[in-house]
Amino acid sequence: ILNTMWTLIAAILVFIMHAGFSLVEVGFTQSKNAVNIIMKNFVTICIGVMSFYFVGYAFMYGGSPDDFIGLTGFFLINVPEQMSGISFEVYFFFQAIFCATCATIVSGAMAERTKFFAYIAFCVIATCFVYPLIGRWIWNSGGFLNKMGFIDFAGGTAVHALGGVAALIGAKMVGPRDGKYKNGKVKAIPGHNIPLGALGVLILWFGWFGFNPGSTLDITSPVTAHAAVTTLLGGAVATLSAMTFSTIRYKKPDAGLTLNGALAGLVGVTAGASIISYVGAIIIGLISGILMILCVEFLDTKLKIDDPVGAISVHGLCGSFGTICIGLFSQEGGLFYGGGIKLLGIQCFGLIIALLVGSILFFITFKLIDKTIGLRVDADEELNGLDNMEHNI
């Protein structure tokens, strides 16, 4: 009963993270698109939950002769009364909120120029099929990556890296915002309300204490408190490293990069929050804050991929980095703890498989959407703002 209650509370904390995502994306973009962003984030929750109820849970945790994908449990019919020692209803609730979180990462990277219903179509496919498929391989006891020993404690790969690669493909295919690049030069389009974005980051950080420690599903385990501390340390040191590095690189501390630094550190420790040491969490967070800034700059200036909120760098890169770091910093089999390179190899292989399959599926998804209903709004709609043109407000 105690563990069921803890998991329910943790799931509610993860649900609150959607408020954080919404505020970050609104604050880091232009005011003329605020309602559109809120609508996308709000609807993402509902689509993710319903998709997971109808088919996602079955694909992820249902019975299967080969464990590639589940074939039972659709509409939650004929499911067990308990999962992992807690009430099934609470277990489903926790997993459904996670499912919705993966999809919402894409909203920010494609903000201000993507059709509302194009994004809706993406959410349906991502939450019905892609996330449950990769999640099954990683978290289901029969999944082939799980059997190999691949570790992703709270979704560094399954949620963040997977969401990041979807954001990368989507942002590339939809193209940059009008006016972002002129004559080969980058023109900054600043967010209209950084304090609102900061509030969003704080709400996300708050929710992360459900996201990571809650993934134990066991409040009595010492791992739960350990994950809370590594989460706290990773976010704090990454904030400081991003602030310091942005000051050195751009002569003044950049507010947006500092805020994203916190998220980069939180993402970086997510995959291994339960098994890395406090020192490991600090090192991972410190490097994540710097990597995020370098990735933002590289995408912006070299690849000309427009990501208004830095979602690709924060979630895609730092989620991948944190997953690999398990092979280095895990206190159980990590290279720096005398475990050799076996775990590091497993982590690299599992990450490559997840991102490769995810990339193929997301590319096909976005291509089909673009060829049917279209990904991008018209130029006049983008100019006048999606709030007015898509929502009549």
N, C-alpha and C positions, 0 to 999 in steps of 0.2 A: 504494500500500500504506500509506503514512504517513497519508494522509487517511482511508482506511478505518479504520485503527486509531484515529485521533483521534475520528471520528464514533462508533465503538463505545464508546469511553470516555465521550464526552459523553452518549450515550444511557443508559449505566449511571448517570451522575450524575443525569440526569432521573428515572430509575427510583427513585433514593433519595429524591427529593422526595416520593414518596407516604408515606414514613415521616414526613416533616415535616408534611404535611397531616394525617395521622392524629393526631400528638401535639398539634398546635395545636388541633384540634377537640375532642380529649379534655380537654385542659387548660382550655379556655375554656368547658366545659359541666359539668353535674353528674355526680358519680361514678356515679350509678345508671344512666347511659346510656353508660358508657365502652365496654363490650363491643359494644353495638349500633353505635357509631361506628366502632370498629375493624373490625367485620364489613363495614360498608358500604364503607369505604375499601379494605379488602383485596380484596373482590369486584369493586370498580370496576376495578382493574388487570386482573383476569382477563377481565372482560366486554369492556373496551376493546380488549384485545389480540386476543381471539377474533373480536369484531365486525369489527375492522379486517382481520383475516386473511380472513374469509369474504366480506365485501362492501365494507367501508369503503375499503380501498386501491383497489379497482376504481372505486368512485364518485369517488374523489379524483384518482387518477392514471391510470385506464384510458383506452383510446381511445374517442372519441366523434365522431359526425359534426358535432355543433354545439357541442361543448365545454361544454355546460350541465352534464352529469353523465356520468361514465365508464361504459362498457358492456362493458369487457373487463378481464381480470385477476382475476376472482373466484377465490377459493381459491389465489391467486397462480399460476394456470395461464397459460402463455404470456406471461410477463413477461420483460423484458430482463435480461441478465446484469449490467448496470451501470446506475446512475442517478446523474446529476450527477457522474460521474467516479469513483464509488466502488462497491464491491460492492453488488449489489442487496439481499442479505440484510441487510447493515448498514443500508442506507437504509430498508428496511422496518422494522427493529427500532427505529430512531430515530423514525420517523413513528408507529409503533404506540404507543409510550410517550407521545408528545405527545397522541394521541387520548384516552387514558385520563385524562390530566391535566385536560382540559377538563371532563369529567363530574364529577370529584371535588370541584370547587368548590361544586357544588350541595349536597353532603352536609352541609357545615357550616351553611349558611343555613337548612336545613330540619331541623336536628338536634333531637332530643328529643321529637318528636311525629309523625314520619312513619313509616308502615309500611315494614318492611324490604323486602317484595316490591314495594311501590309504587315505591320508589327503584330497585330492580333493573330494573323495567320501563322507568323513565325512562332509565337507563344504556344499555340495549339500543338504544332509539330514538336517543338522542343520539349514540352512537358508531357505530351502523350507518349513519345517514343524515344527521342535521343537521350535525354537525361536518365530515364528509367533503364535504358539499355546499358549505358556506361556504368550507372550506379549498381546495376546487378553484378557486372563483372568485378567491381571493386568491393562491394559491401555484402553481397549475398554469400553465404558460406560455400555455395556451390560454384560461384563465379570463378573463372579460370585465373584472373589476376589475384583474387583472394587466395586461391589455392597455392599460387606461386609464392605468397608471402608479401605481396604488395601492400603497403600501409598508406592509408589515407584516413586519418582519425576522424576529421570533421568536415571534409569536403574541399581540401586545398586543390585537388584535381577534379573531383566529380562536380563540384559547384563552381569554384572560382576559375581554375584554368580552363574548364570546358566553356563556361560563360564568357571568358576572355577571348577564346579563339572564335567563338560565334560573333562576338563584338568586332573582332578584327576583320573577319570576312564580310560582315554586314556593312561596316563603315567603309571598307574598300569598294564594295559593289555599289553602294548608294552614292558615293562620291562626297567631296568636301562641300561645306556650306558655301553659298554664293559670297564671293568677296574674300574668302579665306586665303586664297593664293592669287597674287597678281604679279605678272611679269617674273614669275619664278621666286618671288619673295613671300614670306609668311606674314600675314596681317592678323594680329591678335584680335579676337572677338571676346572681350572680357565678359565674365558673368555679371549679372545685374545686381546680385545680392549675396555677397560673400558671408555676412553674418548668418543668413539663412542656411547657407551651405555648411557653415561651422556647426550650427545646431544639428543639422543632419548627420554630420560626422560623430558628434557626441551621442546622438541617439543610436547610431550604428554600433559604436563602441559599447554602449550599454547593452544592446541586444546581443553582442558577441559573447557576453558572459552566459548566455543561454546556448548560443551556437556551438561554442567549443566545450565548456564543461558539461553542458547538457548531453553531449554525444556519448558520454559514458552510460547514460540511462540508469545511473546508480549513484545516489547521493552518499551512500555509505562507503564508497570506494575512495581511497586516498588520491587516486588519479584525478578525481573531479576537482579537488582543491588545487592540485598541481597544475591542471590545465587552465584554471582561472588565473593563477599567478603568471604562467608563461604568456598567456594572452595579454595580461596587463603590462608586463615588461616589454613584450614585442611591440605593442602599439606605442608605448611611451618613448622607447629609444629610437624608433623609426621616425617619430615626429621630430625629435631633436636632430637626428642625422639629416633629415630632409631640409629642415630649417637652416642648419649649418652649411650644408652643401649648396643650397640655393643662394645663400649669402656670399659664399666664396665664388660661385660661378656667375652670378648675376649682380653682384655688388650690394644687393639688399635682400633681406629675407622675404621670400615670396609667400603670400598668405595661402593661395590656392595649392601650391606644392607642399607647403607645411601641413595643411589639412589632409591632403592625399597621402602624405607620409604616414600619418596615423593609420589610415586604411591599408597602406602597403605592408606595414609591420603586422597588423592584425591578420591579413591574408597570409603573410609569409609563415606565421607560426601555426596556422590552422591545421595543416596536414599532420604535423607532429606534436601538437600541443601536449599530448598525454605522455610522450616518451622522450622529449628533448629536455635537457637540463636548463636551469635558469640562465646559466652562462650561454648555452646554445641559443636560447630564445633571444638574448641580447644581441648576439652576433648576427643571427638571422634577421632580426629587426633592423639593426644598424645598416646592414648591406641592402636590405629591401628598400629602405628609404632613399638610398642613393641610386639603386638600379631603376627605381620608378622614374626619377627625374631624367636619367639618361635615356630611358625608353620613350618618355614623353617627347623629348627633344628629337630623338631619332625618327619617330613616327611623323612628327610635325615637319621637320626640315628636310629629311632625306627621302622618306617614303611618300610624303604628301598625303598621309592618311589623317583625316580630321576627326579627332575624338574630343568633343567638348568638355568632358568630365574626367578624362584620363582613365577610363574603365579598362582599356586594353592593358595598359601598363600596370595598374593596381592589381587587377584580378588575374589577367592572363599571365603576365611575366612573374609576378610575385607568388602566385599560386603554384606555378611550375617550379620556381626556385625553391620554395618551401618544401615541395614534394621531394625534390632531389636531395635537399639538405637532411632529410631523414636518414639517408644512407651515410651521412657524415656525422651527424650529431645525436642520433638515437643512442640512448644509454643501453639499449639492448640490441647489439649487432652493428652499431655505427662504426665507420672507419676510424674515427678519432677516439673511440672507446674500445679499441682492440678487436673489432669484429670483422676486419678485412673488408674486401670490396664486394662481397656477395650481395648484401642488402642494397648497396649503392647501384649495382647493376640491375637488380630487380626494380628499384624505384625508377631508374631511367627508362627501362624497357616498358614498364606499365604506363608511365607518363606518355611516352611516344605513341603507344597503342591507343590510349584514350584520346589524345589530341589528333592523331591521324584519322581515326574513325570519325571523331566529332567533326573534323574539318571537312571531310568528304560529305557527310550527311548535312551539315549546315550549308555547304556550298550548293548542294542540290536543292535544298529548301529555299534559299534566297534566289536561286536562279529560276525556279518554278514560280515563285511569287512575282519576280520581276517580269517574267514573260506573260503572266496572266493579269493580275490586277496592278502591277507596277510597284516599285519600291519607293520612288521619289515623287514628291509633290511638284506641281508646276512652279515655274520661276516666280510668277506673280503671287502665288500662295505663300511661297517662302518669304518673299519681300514684305508682304502685308502681315505675316505672322500666322501660325497654324491655329492659334486660339480663335481668330476671326474667321479664317477660311474653312477650317474643318469642324469647328464647334459653335460657330455663330455667337461668339461671346467676346 
